[in-house]
Amino acid sequence: MSLYATATALVAPGKGILAADESHPTMAKRLARIGLDSTEAVRRDYRELLLGTPGLDEHVSGVILFDETVRQTWRSGTPVPAALLDRGIIPGVKVDAGLTPLPRFPDEDVTQGLDHLYERLAEYVTLGARFAKWRGVIRIGAGRPTAACIEANAHALARYAAAAQEQGLVPVVEPEVLMDGNHSLEQCAAVTTVVLRTVYDHLARYRVDLSGTLLKPNMVLPGTTSGQQVDDEDIAAATLGVLRDTVPVSVPGIVFLSGGQTPEQATARLDALNRAPAQPWQLSFSFGRALQAPVLDTWAGLEENRGAARSALLHRARMNGLARRGRWAADLEPHAAA
């Protein structure tokens, strides 16, 4: 399958990506919240519950796996990537090695993992991965982000994307402008614009074929402590304004991250984006917490809750599938029925 074919399959109408690539520290925090220790066996059982959900393929086109998971087998003995492919779900893998402080730039980070990346990508291909993901992080604050931080992260994203394509993997490019802080919607739009312009400049320098990539950006949002009140249509308009100014039309799709939004907020805003006049890209999702939080809360580590937990996942997947088509409505959510 060509890079373009894989990229377009990942953003097929009504479908999106499930991000299940949490690092060990992040997974430990999430499991601790429901009273579980983060052992290899517990992580495998949870992810098998999640990814083995019958019917998931109706609204989920691909799954981003963590290094541990892409190497695991389910209880049946089937390797995880093969089990996903058997159900028509494309396996991907997170390939960055997390954040490290950017020297001499307080409170700014760059993503590490370029060392030996080419060899690691080749191994992931043999394990069954079809796409990859790399995340860069940008913070808005006093004197931030600096041009140096934006450049450093754009450079890393471009080198990763070029290496991924060389190995036959579709690179998902994730430059995340965090929603933490007291910045306004307008400030977020301005910073996101600069970040995306810089990223696409670097992708061009490294000869990345944009038709075989996906962009995973933040939505344009006011900071969590800003106090600014905006509705979903304002967020959609601001986000689309930035994307139209920065993202080439040759990119097949944009898969938004959910960040710190609640599951319903992320869905409602994705719906607002897809209710706007048609755009040159597929507007989809690559949600982690916004799909998984209800699953963890329902499961609570109890075997008797597995069915209900899978139902919670299918509900959120279905809601986001509707939002992909601009057909979601708040009265479809359980609280509305209650």
C-alpha positions, 0 to 999 in steps of 0.5 A, a space after each residue: 500500500 502506498 503512503 498516500 493510500 495508507 494516509 487516506 485510509 486513516 482519514 476515511 469518512 466517518 473514521 479516525 485514529 485511537 491514540 493508545 501510545 501512553 508512556 509507562 509514566 502516563 499509563 501509571 498515572 491513569 491506572 493509579 486513578 482507578 486503583 491499579 498498579 501499572 504492571 506489564 500484565 495489567 497494561 496488556 490486559 487493559 489495552 486488549 480490552 480497549 483494542 479488542 472491542 468488537 465493532 471498533 473498526 466501524 469508526 476507528 481506522 487506525 491505532 497508535 501503539 506504544 513500543 511495548 504494545 507493538 511487541 505484545 501478543 494477546 491472550 490468543 497468541 496473536 501479535 497485536 499489529 496482526 490482530 488489528 490488521 485482521 479487523 481492518 484497523 491500521 497499526 501505527 506506533 509512537 516513535 519519539 522518546 519524549 521531551 527533554 529540556 531545551 538548554 538555555 531556554 527555561 520552561 521549553 522542551 524539544 523532543 528526543 529520539 532521533 538517534 538510531 531512529 532509522 533502525 527503529 523505524 525499520 524494526 517497527 515495519 517488520 513488526 507490522 506498523 504502517 504509520 508512525 507518530 512524533 509529538 513536539 510540544 510548544 508552550 505559550 507564556 511569558 516570553 514563550 514560545 521562542 523562535 529557537 524552540 519552534 525551530 528545534 521542534 520543527 527540525 525534529 519533526 521534519 527529520 522524523 517524517 523524512 526517515 519514516 517515509 524512507 522506511 515506508 511509514 506514513 508520518 503523523 506530524 504532531 506539533 502541539 500548542 498546549 492549552 495550559 496557561 492564561 492566553 487568549 484564543 487570539 494568542 493561541 491562533 497567532 502562535 499556532 500559525 507560526 508553529 505550523 508555518 515553520 513546520 511545513 517550511 522544514 518538511 519542505 526542506 527535508 523533501 517530505 512528500 506531504 501527500 503521504 503525511 497526516 497533521 495532528 494539531 491542537 484545536 485553537 483554544 483559549 488557555 485553561 486559566 484565561 477565563 475567556 468564554 468562547 463557543 464551539 463555532 468560535 473555536 472552529 472558525 479560529 482553527 480553520 482560519 489558521 489551517 487555511 493559512 498554513 496547511 498545504 492542500 496536498 495533505 490528505 487529512 488533519 487528525 486533531 488531538 484532544 489535549 485536555 478537553 473533556 470527551 464531549 468537548 472534543 467531540 462537539 468541537 470536531 463536529 463544529 469543524 465539520 459543519 463548516 463549509 467543506 475544506 480541502 482536507 479530511 478533518 478527523 480525530 486522533 484522540 487519546 483521553 477523549 476516547 479512553 477516559 470513559 473506558 477506564 472509569 467504567 472498567 475500574 480494573 474489574 473483569 465483570 465491567 469489561 462489557 460495559 467498558 467496551 460499550 463506553 468506548 464504542 459510544 465515544 467512537 460512534 459519537 466521533 464518527 458522527 462528528 466527522 460527518 457534522 452529524 453529532 448532537 448533544 442529545 445523543 449523549 447519555 446525560 441528555 437521555 438522563 
